Amino acid sequence: MATVKPFRGIRPPKQIASAVSSKPYDVLSSEEAKEEAKGNEKSLYHIIKPEIDFPAGTQENDPVVYEAAVKNFNEFLKNGWLVKDDKEQYYIYSQTMGSHTQYGLVVAASVNDYLTGKIKKHELTRREKETDRMQHIRVNNANIEPVFLAYPDNERLAAVVSKVTATTPEYDFTSDDGITHKLWCVDADDDIKAVTEEFAKIPYLYIADGHHRTAAAAHVGEEKAKASKNHKGDEEYNYLLAVCFPQSQLKVMDYNRVITDLNGLTEEEFLHKLAAKFDVKKMGSEIYHPTGHHNFALYMNQTWYSLTAHSDIYNDEDPIETLDVKILSDNVLADILGIKDLRTDKRIDFVGGIRGLEELKKRVDSGEMKLAFALYPVTMQQIIDIADSGEIMPPKATWFEPKLRSGLVIHSLE
């Protein structure tokens, strides 16, 4: 059963919450972060991407960069731009993108739950990315950024969220990307008790986004437990910062592919090979959106095509073999186009659904890419089925929006 606890969050005073908060460290480059932080000494980028304050080309894993992170974190605390709450409590964080709003409970989640598989993952992590975030957590002795978890819908937790969010939020602002962020404190003892008790009845939590952050936070917690002579198990380093959303509220978007060439084939030869595995239908110049699972959109030479997979190339009884990313990877990218490793092959790039299919058209029409594939989004249930089966999703399969805002609540490990 899931173990969570309230904690004394470190967060900005409400009048500067918007100025302090930032996008997650891994959704923008150092150059983009430098531009976003320009003229704003309070921006969290000075802590989570401190290379922006060094000459161009300074590596994010340079020791001087980590030293700057902790120096800047301490400066924020000294200047009162970040303040530690007096009471251990939970928080509720809502995000509104267009007509969609989702409400997450901000908790300290158990490191041991991750290490023992009660917090389930669906992606592989890369050691070098883990190592960078581990060092960032070590030097700051804090989880500066949260991880993004999902839990099965729960009536009692929904009642607490509904009650608390009927009051005036601590924070209420809209970021430059048009997303509205609100934060409430869950500080009534009966509500705190209800959240802790209800999570204890939930068998598993699921990582939606932030696999590297989760792994890094858990490994640092494990390190600290082994290094402590007086380890008891209730210290803050035994917990990591998480925002937990009911699974029904989460929005998974499509994650599309653009490819540089046809692997030596002509367009006619390529379409002929596709026809052996898909029903191929020419749709014309108007953007075509996939209509459901196992239906794909192909854009090539100013023309859109509908591709519907033949039933003999997938297995709906298998949580991995039914995935459209798997069908496309095996039957088209590998078999026809010779792209075997999605993580390393330079002939393929990936475009998050937030950019729309217009972005695919633009990159092909510009001549940068030869063709593009649009996929129907995976469902949250598919992600959970894969995590429950112990399997791992193929690379670049899920794109969650909106992304969590960083800097609204920080969790100290001491």
C-alpha positions in Angstrom: 0.0 0.0 0.0 1.2 3.5 -0.8 3.0 5.5 1.9 2.8 9.3 1.8 3.3 11.9 4.4 2.7 15.7 4.8 5.8 17.9 4.9 7.0 21.4 5.4 7.2 22.7 1.9 9.7 25.4 0.8 7.9 27.8 -1.5 7.8 31.4 -2.7 5.6 34.1 -1.1 2.4 34.4 -3.1 3.2 37.7 -4.7 6.3 36.3 -6.4 5.2 32.7 -7.1 4.8 33.4 -10.8 8.3 35.0 -11.0 10.0 32.1 -9.2 8.3 29.2 -10.9 9.6 27.6 -14.1 9.1 24.9 -16.6 10.8 21.5 -15.7 14.5 21.4 -16.3 14.3 18.8 -19.1 11.8 20.4 -21.4 14.0 23.2 -22.7 17.6 23.8 -23.6 20.1 25.8 -21.6 19.8 28.6 -24.2 16.0 28.6 -24.0 16.2 28.7 -20.2 18.7 31.6 -20.3 16.2 33.5 -22.5 13.3 32.8 -20.2 15.2 33.8 -17.1 16.6 37.1 -18.7 16.0 40.0 -16.3 14.6 37.8 -13.6 16.9 37.1 -10.7 14.2 35.2 -8.9 13.7 32.6 -11.7 14.1 29.0 -10.5 16.2 28.3 -13.6 19.1 29.8 -11.6 18.8 26.7 -9.4 17.7 23.9 -11.7 19.7 25.1 -14.8 22.5 27.2 -13.3 24.6 26.8 -16.4 22.6 29.7 -17.7 24.8 32.0 -15.5 28.0 30.7 -17.1 29.6 31.3 -20.5 27.9 29.5 -23.4 29.0 25.9 -23.7 29.5 25.3 -20.0 28.3 21.8 -19.4 25.4 21.2 -17.0 27.3 18.5 -15.2 30.4 20.7 -14.6 31.2 20.8 -10.8 31.0 24.6 -10.8 27.5 24.4 -12.1 26.4 22.2 -9.2 28.2 24.6 -6.8 26.2 27.5 -8.3 22.9 25.6 -7.9 23.4 25.2 -4.1 24.8 28.8 -3.8 21.7 30.2 -5.6 19.3 28.0 -3.6 20.8 29.4 -0.4 20.5 32.9 -1.8 16.8 32.4 -2.5 16.3 31.2 1.0 18.3 34.1 2.5 16.4 36.7 0.3 13.0 35.3 1.3 12.2 34.3 -2.2 11.7 30.8 -0.9 10.3 30.2 2.6 9.8 27.0 4.6 6.3 26.5 5.9 5.9 26.1 9.7 3.5 23.1 9.5 3.7 19.7 7.9 0.9 19.6 5.4 -0.2 18.5 2.0 -0.8 20.8 -1.0 -3.2 20.7 -3.9 -1.9 21.9 -7.3 -4.3 22.5 -10.2 -3.4 23.1 -13.8 -5.8 24.4 -16.5 -5.0 24.1 -20.2 -7.9 25.3 -22.4 -11.0 23.6 -21.0 -9.1 20.9 -19.2 -8.3 21.1 -15.5 -6.5 18.5 -13.4 -6.0 18.5 -9.6 -2.9 16.9 -8.0 -2.1 16.2 -4.4 1.4 17.3 -3.5 2.9 14.7 -1.1 6.1 13.3 0.2 6.1 9.8 -1.3 8.0 6.9 0.0 11.4 6.1 -1.5 11.0 2.5 -0.3 7.8 2.3 -2.3 9.8 3.0 -5.5 12.6 0.6 -4.6 10.1 -2.2 -3.9 7.9 -1.6 -6.9 4.9 0.0 -5.3 5.5 3.1 -7.4 5.5 1.5 -10.8 7.4 2.7 -13.9 6.8 2.2 -17.6 10.0 3.6 -19.1 13.7 2.8 -19.0 16.0 5.4 -17.6 19.5 6.5 -18.8 22.2 6.4 -16.2 23.8 9.7 -17.3 20.5 11.5 -16.8 20.0 9.9 -13.5 23.5 10.8 -12.4 23.0 14.5 -13.2 19.8 14.7 -11.2 21.2 12.7 -8.3 24.1 15.2 -7.9 21.6 18.1 -8.1 19.6 16.5 -5.3 22.7 15.8 -3.2 24.2 19.3 -3.3 20.9 21.0 -2.6 19.8 18.3 0.0 16.3 18.8 -1.5 13.9 17.6 -4.2 13.7 21.0 -6.0 11.4 19.6 -8.7 8.5 17.2 -8.3 7.7 13.9 -10.0 4.4 13.3 -11.7 2.4 10.3 -10.4 -1.0 8.9 -11.1 -3.4 7.0 -8.7 -6.7 5.2 -9.2 -9.6 7.5 -8.7 -10.7 7.7 -5.1 -13.9 9.2 -3.7 -12.5 10.3 -0.3 -9.5 12.0 -1.8 -11.8 13.7 -4.3 -13.9 15.0 -1.5 -10.8 16.5 0.3 -9.7 18.1 -3.0 -13.3 19.4 -3.6 -13.5 20.9 -0.1 -10.1 22.6 -0.1 -10.3 24.0 -3.7 -13.6 25.7 -2.8 -11.5 28.1 -0.8 -9.3 30.9 -2.2 -6.0 29.5 -3.5 -2.6 30.6 -2.2 -1.3 31.0 -5.8 -3.3 31.8 -8.9 -1.5 32.8 -12.0 -1.2 32.1 -15.7 2.2 31.3 -17.2 3.4 32.6 -20.6 2.3 29.3 -22.2 -1.3 30.0 -21.3 -1.6 27.5 -18.5 -3.2 28.6 -15.3 -1.6 27.3 -12.1 -3.3 27.3 -8.6 -2.0 26.0 -5.3 -3.9 25.4 -2.0 -2.5 24.3 1.4 -4.2 21.2 3.0 -3.5 22.2 6.6 -6.6 21.0 8.5 -5.7 18.0 10.6 -8.7 16.0 9.6 -7.9 16.5 5.9 -4.2 15.6 6.4 -5.3 12.4 8.2 -7.8 11.5 5.4 -5.1 11.9 2.7 -2.5 9.8 4.6 -5.1 7.1 5.4 -6.6 6.9 1.9 -3.2 6.6 0.1 -2.4 3.7 2.5 -5.4 1.8 0.9 -4.1 2.4 -2.6 -1.9 -0.6 -3.7 0.2 1.1 -6.4 1.1 4.5 -7.7 2.2 5.0 -11.3 4.9 7.3 -12.7 3.3 9.3 -15.5 6.2 11.6 -16.2 9.6 12.1 -14.6 11.2 8.7 -14.5 14.7 10.1 -14.2 13.8 12.5 -11.4 12.0 9.6 -9.5 14.9 7.2 -9.9 17.4 9.9 -8.9 15.5 11.0 -5.8 15.0 7.3 -4.7 18.7 6.5 -5.2 19.8 9.5 -3.2 17.4 8.6 -0.4 18.8 5.1 -0.4 22.4 6.4 -0.2 21.5 8.6 2.7 19.8 5.8 4.6 22.9 3.6 4.2 25.3 6.4 5.2 23.4 7.4 8.4 24.5 5.7 11.6 21.2 6.6 13.3 18.8 5.8 10.4 15.2 5.3 11.7 13.2 5.3 8.5 11.1 8.4 9.1 13.7 11.0 8.1 12.8 13.3 5.2 15.4 11.7 2.9 13.2 8.6 2.9 10.7 10.5 0.9 10.6 12.2 -2.5 8.5 15.1 -3.8 5.5 14.0 -5.9 2.3 15.5 -7.4 -0.3 12.7 -7.6 -3.3 13.0 -10.0 -6.3 10.8 -10.3 -5.7 8.8 -13.5 -9.0 9.8 -15.1 -7.9 13.5 -15.2 -4.6 12.9 -17.0 -4.3 13.9 -20.6 -1.9 11.9 -22.7 -1.2 13.4 -26.1 0.1 11.9 -29.3 3.9 11.6 -29.8 4.7 11.8 -33.5 7.7 10.9 -35.7 9.5 12.7 -38.6 12.0 10.9 -40.7 14.8 12.2 -43.0 14.6 9.7 -45.9 13.0 6.6 -47.4 16.0 4.4 -47.0 16.7 4.3 -50.7 13.2 3.6 -51.8 11.1 5.6 -54.2 7.7 6.9 -52.9 5.9 4.3 -55.0 8.1 1.5 -53.6 7.6 2.7 -50.1 3.8 2.8 -50.4 3.8 -0.6 -52.0 5.7 -2.1 -49.0 3.3 -0.3 -46.6 0.3 -1.9 -48.4 1.5 -5.4 -47.4 0.8 -4.5 -43.8 -1.7 -1.6 -43.8 -4.8 -0.5 -45.7 -3.4 2.6 -47.4 -5.8 5.3 -48.3 -4.8 8.6 -50.0 -6.5 11.5 -48.1 -5.3 14.5 -50.0 -3.7 17.8 -48.9 -5.9 18.5 -45.8 -4.4 17.5 -42.5 -5.5 14.0 -41.5 -5.8 13.0 -37.9 -5.7 9.3 -36.9 -9.3 8.2 -36.0 -8.4 5.5 -33.4 -5.9 2.9 -32.2 -4.2 1.1 -35.1 -4.9 3.9 -37.5 -2.0 6.2 -38.5 -1.5 9.3 -40.5 1.4 9.5 -43.0 2.5 12.8 -44.6 4.7 12.7 -47.6 5.2 15.0 -50.7 2.3 17.4 -49.7 -0.1 14.5 -49.4 -1.7 12.8 -46.3 -2.5 9.1 -46.2 -4.5 7.0 -43.8 -2.8 3.7 -42.7 -4.9 1.1 -40.9 -2.9 -1.9 -39.6 -3.8 -5.3 -40.8 -4.9 -7.5 -37.8 -2.1 -10.0 -38.3 0.6 -7.4 -37.3 -0.6 -6.7 -33.7 -2.0 -8.6 -30.7 -4.6 -6.8 -28.6 -4.2 -9.4 -25.9 -0.6 -8.3 -25.2 -0.1 -4.8 -23.5 3.0 -4.1 -25.6 2.1 -5.7 -28.9 -1.1 -3.7 -29.1 0.7 -0.4 -28.9 0.7 1.7 -32.0 4.3 2.9 -31.3 5.3 -0.8 -31.3 3.4 -1.6 -34.5 4.9 1.4 -36.3 8.4 0.7 -35.0 8.5 -3.0 -35.9 6.6 -2.9 -39.2 7.7 0.4 -40.7 10.6 2.1 -39.0 12.7 -1.1 -38.6 11.5 -3.4 -41.4 11.1 -0.8 -44.2 13.1 2.2 -43.2 16.0 0.5 -41.4 15.6 2.6 -38.2 16.3 0.0 -35.4 17.2 2.2 -32.4 14.9 5.1 -31.8 17.1 6.5 -29.0 20.2 6.9 -31.2 19.3 7.0 -34.9 19.9 10.4 -36.3 17.4 9.9 -39.2 14.4 10.2 -36.9 13.1 12.9 -34.6 10.0 13.2 -32.4 7.4 15.8 -32.1 5.1 16.2 -29.0 1.4 16.4 -29.7 1.2 19.9 -28.1 2.7 21.2 -31.4 -0.1 19.9 -33.6 0.1 18.1 -36.9 0.9 21.4 -38.6 4.4 21.1 -37.2 4.8 17.7 -39.0 3.7 19.3 -42.3 6.0 22.2 -41.8 9.1 20.1 -41.2 8.4 17.9 -44.3 7.4 20.8 -46.5 10.6 22.7 -45.6 12.7 19.8 -46.9 14.3 19.1 -43.5 12.3 15.8 -43.3 11.0 13.5 -46.0 8.0 12.0 -44.2 6.0 12.1 -41.0 3.8 9.8 -39.0 1.1 10.9 -36.6 -0.2 8.4 -34.0 -3.3 8.1 -32.0 -2.5 8.8 -28.3 -2.0 5.9 -25.9 -4.5 5.8 -23.0 -3.7 6.1 -19.3 -5.1 2.6 -18.9 -2.6 1.2 -21.4 0.2 2.8 -19.4 -1.1 1.2 -16.2 -1.6 -2.2 -17.9 2.1 -2.1 -19.0 3.4 -1.0 -15.6 1.3 -3.7 -14.0 2.6 -6.3 -16.4 6.2 -5.3 -15.5 6.9 -4.5 -19.1 8.5 -1.3 -20.5 7.0 0.9 -23.1 8.9 1.6 -26.3 10.9 4.9 -26.4 9.0 8.2 -27.0 5.5 6.7 -26.5 3.9 9.2 -24.2 3.6 13.0 -24.1 1.8 14.5 -21.1 0.4 18.0 -21.1 0.3 20.2 -19.2 3.8 19.7 -17.6 4.2 20.3 -13.9 5.4 23.8 -13.0 8.6 23.7 -10.9 9.3 25.9 -7.9 5.8 26.0 -6.4 6.7 23.6 -3.6 10.2 22.2 -2.7 10.9 19.3 -0.4 13.9 19.5 1.9 15.7 16.2 2.7 16.6 17.4 6.3 
